Amino acid sequence: MNFDQQKVFEGKRAFHRNLADRSVAEKLRMLDALRERELAIRGKREDVPSALREEPAPPRAGSK
């Protein structure tokens, strides 16, 4: 697969210009949509332990 680096960089610049041109309210709406997607994905993966989730420590041997 060949990539034209110049096209990639031009695309990134255009994307960043597009974001910069948006209003703050529109950017906040985009952030809300991303947050909703993240929560939907997380909800589907409840069975996968999270590195950030605290779990009780296993009991020590010999303790009751």
Buried (B, 14 or more C-beta within 10 A) or exposed (E): EEEEEEEEEEEEEEEEEEEEEEEEEEEEEEEEEEEEEEEEEEEEEEEEEEEEEEEEEEEEEEEE
